[in-house]
Amino acid sequence: MKKVLSLVILATALMLTSNSTQAQGKIGYISLNEIIGAMPEARKADTILAQFRDALVQSAQDRQNVLEQDIIKFNADSSKLSAAVKEVRRKNLQQQLQQLQGEDQRIQEELQKRQEELAEPIRKKAMDAVQAVAKEAGYAYVLPKEAVIVAPPGDDLVALVKKKLNLK
């Protein structure tokens, strides 16, 4: 009787261990781009970024217009100016031109910095939701769909994460 009871306990323990091993190996897949694209915060961030880009471009355009007007004025007044004044104004115009030539790169850097500032809280919220869904549903691994070429069968977690974030 003791041997049968010991065998039953051992069999039960092995069954529980194998079930927990199977649960630990549960795999899911997610497309964070799809989740983030569906978030209203992402659309708002895109709008803010577009407005910021437009403001930067407008500022650069205004500076270019000022430079063009200064060049026109310099050309018109150059016959009346002394050589020393011409040299000072020419250097000033060259300095303005150099600043404008680096403007495209500065705009790109500013846009990238602002995009990162806006995207970080959105990305964090999406990742927190993915982690919560994975924990609630017992997924041990959640892999990005875009990065997986060959993988064992798994579940698509996009719908669960969208539900968690109250997205359509």
URCOR-V134201 format. One record per pair of residues at least 12 apart in sequence whose ideal C-beta (glycine too) atoms are under 10 Angstrom apart, sorted by the first residue. I is the first residue (numbers start at 0). J is the second residue. Records with the same first field share a line. If there is no record, write none. Layout:
I->J, J
//
This chain:
21->137
22->137, 138, 139
23->137, 138, 139, 140
24->138, 139, 140, 151
25->133, 136, 137, 138, 139, 140, 141, 153, 154
26->138, 139, 140, 141, 142, 147, 150, 151, 152, 153, 154
27->129, 132, 133, 136, 137, 138, 139, 140, 141, 142, 153, 154, 155, 156, 157, 159, 160
28->138, 140, 141, 142, 143, 144, 145, 146, 147, 150, 152, 153, 154, 155, 156, 157
29->125, 126, 128, 129, 132, 133, 138, 141, 142, 143, 144, 145, 153, 154, 155, 156, 157, 159, 160
30->143, 144, 145, 155, 156, 157, 160
31->122, 125, 126, 129, 141, 143, 144, 145, 157, 160
32->125, 143, 144, 145
33->125, 144, 145, 155, 157, 160, 161, 166
34->121, 122, 124, 125, 126, 128, 129, 156, 157, 160, 161, 163, 164, 166
35->118, 121, 122, 124, 125, 126
36->166
37->125, 157, 160, 161, 164, 166, 167
38->121, 122, 124, 125, 128, 161, 164, 166
39->121, 164, 165, 166
40->117, 118, 120, 121, 124, 125, 164
41->117, 118, 121, 122, 124, 125
43->117, 121
44->113, 114, 116, 117, 118, 120, 121
45->114, 117, 118
47->113, 114, 116, 117
48->110, 113, 114, 116, 117, 118
49->110
51->106, 109, 110, 113, 114, 117
52->106, 107, 109, 110, 113, 114
54->109
55->102, 105, 106, 107, 109, 110, 113
56->102, 103, 106, 110
58->102, 106
59->98, 99, 102, 103, 105, 106
60->102
62->95, 98, 99, 102
63->95, 96, 99, 102
65->95, 99
66->92, 95, 96, 98, 99
69->88, 91, 92, 95, 96
70->88, 92, 95, 96
72->88, 92
73->85, 88, 89, 91, 92
76->88
77->89
124->164
125->160, 163, 164, 166
126->141, 160
127->163, 164
128->156, 159, 160, 161, 162, 163, 164, 165, 166
129->141, 143, 156, 157, 159, 160, 163, 164
130->160
131->159, 160, 163, 164
132->156, 157, 158, 159, 160, 161, 162, 163, 164
133->156, 159, 160
135->159, 163
136->154, 156, 159
138->153, 154, 156, 159
140->153
141->153, 154, 156, 160
142->156
144->156, 157
//
